[in-house]
């Protein structure tokens, strides 16, 4: 129970720490990334820690984990300062979503932990190998981690997921065998919260007629009510539909549109020059943000290539190339914020 609670508290705090960064990045999502905050935070924390340990900038120990958290916290603090008021208002307006997400995560995490506690054996298929990976990572000062089944060699396999499991185990002081089962439970809980967030995002952007059978009837009723009470200021008009009827009784949609446009012009200013200009500025900024993201991805790829490179010259080339591309992306980001 103590191990379960320690993981739950750590993941909850990690989600809260990461949420401002997710809020800033995931503007298009209805929940602003809240349901994905834990998974997103674990991913960023794990990747930063893995890079530092791989390039010998930090040790694979508690100090290295704290350094990764500092980097994540710095990014999140920067995001919070850029949208502090929005985040505060979002928390006030979405209490139901927060309670639902936290309840779902706790129930899913607790349920799968209970299932694994009833059947904790780590046997069969690849489970013994995966446990070896976790133990090898926990007993390696830097990365790539040691292969405990092949003395003198490092793990020649994809192991980043096991790095994240080992990070949580090291941070909470949980043994590898228990961390294995808790990680299985955590993946189940993160998937449940993420699925709920994806469903919420999908339904939030659906048109009402796609999932509300009565929406079309309501829309027609509103249009009929509008048609019977259509007035142009100073001039009484029965209805645009009546004036747009053809001799055979069919409706001329083009004439109806022109009448409605004329009436709207009498009621409000239809000059959209300012709105179009703002839309162009936002479009240009969005294109730059996409380019900035591509630069960060390219920098991460170069760092990864530097890690797996087999010769020192290629290693240095990829490493300094990653630094250069990352610096360029940071300059672009600063320019976007100042524009």
C-alpha positions as CSV (number, residue, x, y, z in Angstrom):
1,X,0.0,0.0,0.0
2,X,2.8,2.4,0.8
3,X,4.4,1.8,-2.6
4,X,1.1,2.4,-4.3
5,X,0.5,5.6,-2.5
6,X,4.0,6.9,-3.1
7,X,3.6,6.4,-6.8
8,X,0.1,7.9,-6.9
9,X,1.3,11.1,-5.0
10,X,4.4,11.4,-7.2
11,X,2.4,11.1,-10.4
12,X,-0.2,13.5,-9.2
13,X,2.4,16.1,-8.3
14,X,4.1,15.5,-11.6
15,X,0.8,16.1,-13.5
16,X,0.2,19.4,-11.7
17,X,3.8,20.5,-12.4
18,X,3.4,19.7,-16.1
19,X,-0.1,21.0,-16.6
20,X,0.9,24.7,-17.3
21,X,3.2,23.5,-20.1
22,X,0.5,21.3,-21.5
23,X,-2.0,24.1,-21.2
24,X,0.2,26.4,-23.2
25,X,0.9,23.7,-25.9
26,X,-2.4,21.9,-26.2
27,X,-4.6,24.9,-26.9
28,X,-6.8,23.0,-29.4
29,X,-7.9,20.4,-26.8
30,X,-11.1,21.0,-24.8
31,X,-9.4,20.0,-21.5
32,X,-6.1,21.9,-22.4
33,X,-4.2,18.7,-21.9
34,X,-5.2,18.1,-18.3
35,X,-6.1,14.4,-18.8
36,X,-2.7,13.9,-20.5
37,X,-0.6,15.9,-18.0
38,X,0.8,12.9,-16.1
39,X,1.8,11.0,-19.2
40,X,3.2,14.2,-20.8
41,X,5.2,15.0,-17.7
42,X,6.6,11.5,-17.3
43,X,7.7,11.6,-21.0
44,X,9.4,15.0,-20.8
45,X,11.0,14.2,-17.5
46,X,12.2,10.8,-18.7
47,X,13.6,12.1,-22.0
48,X,15.5,15.0,-20.3
49,X,16.9,12.7,-17.7
50,X,17.9,10.1,-20.3
51,X,19.7,12.7,-22.4
52,X,21.7,14.0,-19.4
53,X,22.7,10.5,-18.2
54,X,23.6,9.5,-21.8
55,X,25.9,12.4,-22.4
56,X,27.4,12.1,-18.9
57,X,26.0,15.5,-17.9
58,X,24.3,13.8,-14.9
59,X,24.5,10.5,-13.0
60,X,21.8,7.9,-13.0
61,X,20.8,8.7,-9.4
62,X,18.5,10.9,-7.4
63,X,20.5,14.0,-8.3
64,X,20.1,13.4,-12.0
65,X,16.3,12.8,-11.5
66,X,16.0,16.1,-9.6
67,X,18.0,17.9,-12.4
68,X,15.5,16.6,-14.9
69,X,12.6,17.8,-12.7
70,X,14.2,21.2,-12.5
71,X,14.3,21.5,-16.3
72,X,10.7,20.4,-16.6
73,X,9.7,22.8,-13.8
74,X,11.5,25.6,-15.6
75,X,9.6,25.0,-18.8
76,X,6.3,24.8,-17.0
77,X,7.0,27.9,-15.0
78,X,7.7,29.8,-18.2
79,X,4.4,28.6,-19.6
80,X,2.6,29.5,-16.4
81,X,3.9,33.1,-16.5
82,X,2.7,33.4,-20.1
83,X,-0.9,32.3,-19.3
84,X,-1.3,32.6,-15.6
85,X,-4.8,34.3,-15.7
86,X,-6.1,31.8,-18.2
87,X,-5.0,28.8,-16.1
88,X,-6.6,30.2,-13.0
89,X,-9.9,30.8,-14.8
90,X,-9.7,27.3,-16.3
91,X,-9.4,25.7,-12.9
92,X,-12.4,27.6,-11.6
93,X,-14.5,26.7,-14.6
94,X,-13.6,23.0,-14.9
95,X,-13.9,21.6,-11.4
96,X,-16.1,18.8,-12.6
97,X,-13.6,17.7,-15.2
98,X,-10.8,17.8,-12.7
99,X,-12.7,15.7,-10.2
100,X,-13.8,13.2,-12.9
101,X,-10.3,12.8,-14.2
102,X,-8.7,12.4,-10.8
103,X,-11.3,9.9,-9.8
104,X,-10.9,7.9,-13.0
105,X,-7.2,7.8,-12.7
106,X,-7.3,6.7,-9.0
107,X,-9.9,4.0,-9.6
108,X,-8.1,2.6,-12.7
109,X,-4.7,2.7,-11.0
110,X,-6.1,1.1,-7.8
111,X,-8.0,-1.5,-9.7
112,X,-5.1,-2.7,-11.8
113,X,-2.7,-2.6,-8.8
114,X,-5.2,-4.8,-6.9
115,X,-5.3,-7.2,-9.9
116,X,-1.5,-7.4,-10.1
117,X,-1.3,-7.8,-6.3
118,X,-3.4,-11.0,-6.7
119,X,-1.1,-12.3,-9.4
120,X,2.3,-10.6,-9.0
121,X,4.4,-13.3,-10.6
122,X,6.8,-12.0,-13.2
123,X,7.1,-15.1,-15.3
124,X,6.3,-16.0,-18.9
125,X,7.0,-14.4,-22.3
126,X,9.3,-11.3,-22.0
127,X,8.6,-10.5,-18.3
128,X,11.9,-11.9,-16.9
129,X,13.9,-9.9,-19.6
130,X,11.9,-6.7,-18.7
131,X,12.7,-7.2,-15.1
132,X,16.3,-7.6,-16.0
133,X,16.2,-4.3,-17.9
134,X,14.8,-2.4,-14.9
135,X,17.4,-3.9,-12.6
136,X,20.1,-3.2,-15.1
137,X,19.1,0.5,-15.3
138,X,18.9,0.8,-11.5
139,X,22.4,-0.5,-11.2
140,X,24.0,1.6,-14.0
141,X,25.8,4.9,-13.2
142,X,25.2,6.3,-16.7
143,X,23.5,5.2,-20.0
144,X,23.4,3.0,-22.0
145,X,22.6,0.7,-19.1
146,X,24.3,-2.5,-18.3
147,X,23.1,-5.8,-19.7
148,X,22.9,-8.1,-16.6
149,X,22.7,-11.2,-18.8
150,X,25.8,-10.4,-20.9
151,X,28.6,-9.1,-18.7
152,X,30.6,-6.2,-20.1
153,X,28.0,-5.1,-22.6
154,X,25.2,-2.6,-22.5
155,X,21.5,-3.3,-23.3
156,X,21.2,-3.7,-27.1
157,X,17.4,-3.1,-27.2
158,X,14.9,-0.3,-26.9
159,X,14.7,0.5,-23.2
160,X,13.2,4.0,-22.7
161,X,10.0,2.7,-21.2
162,X,12.0,0.8,-18.7
163,X,14.0,4.0,-17.9
164,X,10.7,5.7,-16.9
165,X,9.8,2.7,-14.7
166,X,13.2,2.8,-13.1
167,X,13.0,6.5,-12.5
168,X,9.8,6.1,-10.5
169,X,11.2,3.2,-8.6
170,X,14.4,5.1,-7.7
171,X,12.6,8.2,-6.7
172,X,10.2,6.4,-4.4
173,X,12.6,3.7,-3.2
174,X,10.5,0.9,-4.5
175,X,12.2,-2.4,-5.4
176,X,12.3,-3.5,-9.1
177,X,9.9,-6.4,-8.7
178,X,7.2,-4.1,-7.2
179,X,8.0,-1.3,-9.7
180,X,7.3,-3.8,-12.5
181,X,3.7,-4.4,-11.4
182,X,3.1,-0.8,-10.5
183,X,4.2,0.3,-13.9
184,X,1.8,-2.1,-15.5
185,X,-1.0,-0.6,-13.3
186,X,0.2,2.9,-14.2
187,X,0.1,2.3,-17.9
188,X,-3.5,1.1,-17.5
189,X,-4.5,4.2,-15.5
190,X,-2.8,6.6,-17.9
191,X,-4.5,4.9,-20.8
192,X,-7.9,5.3,-19.1
193,X,-7.4,9.0,-18.4
194,X,-6.0,9.6,-21.9
195,X,-8.9,7.7,-23.5
196,X,-11.4,9.9,-21.5
197,X,-9.5,13.0,-22.6
198,X,-9.5,11.9,-26.3
199,X,-13.3,11.2,-26.1
200,X,-13.9,14.6,-24.5
201,X,-11.9,16.4,-27.1
202,X,-13.8,14.6,-29.9
203,X,-17.2,15.3,-28.6
204,X,-16.4,18.9,-27.8
205,X,-15.7,19.6,-31.5
206,X,-18.6,17.6,-33.0
207,X,-21.4,19.5,-34.5
208,X,-24.6,19.3,-32.4
209,X,-26.5,17.6,-35.3
210,X,-24.0,14.7,-35.2
211,X,-25.0,13.5,-31.7
212,X,-28.2,15.3,-30.8
213,X,-31.2,13.9,-32.6
214,X,-33.4,16.9,-31.7
215,X,-30.9,19.5,-32.8
216,X,-32.0,19.7,-36.5
217,X,-35.7,20.1,-35.4
218,X,-34.7,22.9,-33.1
219,X,-32.7,24.6,-35.8
220,X,-35.6,24.5,-38.2
221,X,-38.0,25.9,-35.6
222,X,-35.6,28.8,-34.9
223,X,-35.4,29.6,-38.6
224,X,-39.2,29.5,-39.0
225,X,-39.6,31.8,-36.0
226,X,-37.0,34.2,-37.5
227,X,-38.7,34.0,-40.9
228,X,-42.1,35.2,-39.5
229,X,-40.5,38.1,-37.6
230,X,-38.0,39.5,-40.0
231,X,-37.7,43.3,-39.9
232,X,-35.3,45.7,-41.5
233,X,-35.0,48.9,-39.5
234,X,-37.6,51.4,-40.8
235,X,-38.9,49.0,-43.4
236,X,-41.3,46.1,-42.6
237,X,-40.5,43.0,-44.5
238,X,-42.6,39.8,-44.2
239,X,-39.8,37.4,-44.7
240,X,-36.7,36.9,-46.9
241,X,-38.1,33.5,-47.9
242,X,-41.3,35.1,-49.2
243,X,-39.4,37.6,-51.4
244,X,-37.0,34.9,-52.7
245,X,-39.8,32.6,-54.0
246,X,-39.8,31.8,-57.7
247,X,-43.1,31.8,-59.6
248,X,-43.3,28.0,-59.4
249,X,-43.1,28.2,-55.6
250,X,-39.5,27.0,-55.2
251,X,-37.0,29.0,-53.1
252,X,-34.2,31.0,-54.8
253,X,-31.4,30.4,-52.3
254,X,-29.2,33.1,-53.9
255,X,-31.9,35.7,-53.6
256,X,-32.6,34.7,-50.0
257,X,-28.9,35.1,-49.2
258,X,-28.7,38.5,-50.8
259,X,-31.8,39.7,-48.8
260,X,-30.4,38.4,-45.5
261,X,-27.0,40.0,-46.2
262,X,-28.6,43.3,-47.0
263,X,-30.6,43.2,-43.8
264,X,-27.5,42.2,-41.7
265,X,-25.6,45.1,-43.3
266,X,-28.2,47.5,-42.0
267,X,-27.8,46.2,-38.5
268,X,-24.0,45.9,-38.2
269,X,-20.7,46.8,-39.7
270,X,-19.7,44.1,-42.2
271,X,-16.2,45.4,-42.8
272,X,-14.0,42.5,-41.8
273,X,-10.7,44.0,-42.7
274,X,-9.4,44.0,-39.2
275,X,-10.6,40.5,-38.5
276,X,-8.9,39.2,-41.7
277,X,-5.6,41.0,-40.8
278,X,-5.7,39.4,-37.3
279,X,-6.4,36.0,-38.9
280,X,-3.4,36.4,-41.2
281,X,-1.1,37.3,-38.3
282,X,-2.3,34.3,-36.3
283,X,-1.8,32.0,-39.4
284,X,1.7,33.3,-39.8
285,X,2.5,32.8,-36.2
286,X,1.0,29.2,-36.3
287,X,3.3,28.4,-39.3
288,X,6.3,29.6,-37.4
289,X,5.4,27.6,-34.3
290,X,5.1,24.5,-36.5
291,X,8.6,25.3,-37.8
292,X,9.9,25.8,-34.3
293,X,8.5,22.4,-33.3
294,X,10.2,20.7,-36.2
295,X,13.5,22.3,-35.1
296,X,13.1,20.9,-31.6
297,X,12.3,17.4,-33.0
298,X,15.4,17.7,-35.3
299,X,17.5,18.6,-32.3
300,X,16.2,15.6,-30.3
301,X,16.9,13.4,-33.3
302,X,20.5,14.7,-33.5
303,X,21.1,14.1,-29.8
304,X,19.7,10.6,-30.2
305,X,22.0,9.9,-33.1
306,X,25.0,11.2,-31.1
307,X,24.1,8.7,-28.4
308,X,24.1,5.7,-30.7
309,X,27.0,6.8,-33.0
310,X,29.9,4.3,-32.9
311,X,32.7,6.8,-33.6
312,X,33.8,9.9,-31.7
313,X,33.8,12.2,-34.7
314,X,30.2,11.4,-35.6
315,X,29.2,11.6,-31.9
316,X,30.7,15.1,-31.6
317,X,29.1,16.2,-35.0
318,X,25.6,15.1,-34.0
319,X,26.0,16.5,-30.5
320,X,27.0,20.0,-31.6
321,X,24.5,19.9,-34.4
322,X,21.8,19.2,-31.9
323,X,23.0,22.2,-29.8
324,X,22.9,24.5,-32.8
325,X,19.5,23.4,-33.9
326,X,18.1,23.6,-30.4
327,X,19.6,27.2,-30.0
328,X,17.9,28.2,-33.3
329,X,14.6,26.8,-32.1
330,X,15.0,28.8,-28.8
331,X,15.6,32.0,-30.8
332,X,12.6,31.4,-33.0
333,X,10.5,30.8,-29.8
334,X,11.7,34.0,-28.3
335,X,11.0,35.9,-31.4
336,X,7.4,34.5,-31.6
337,X,6.8,35.6,-28.0
338,X,8.0,39.1,-28.6
339,X,6.1,39.5,-31.9
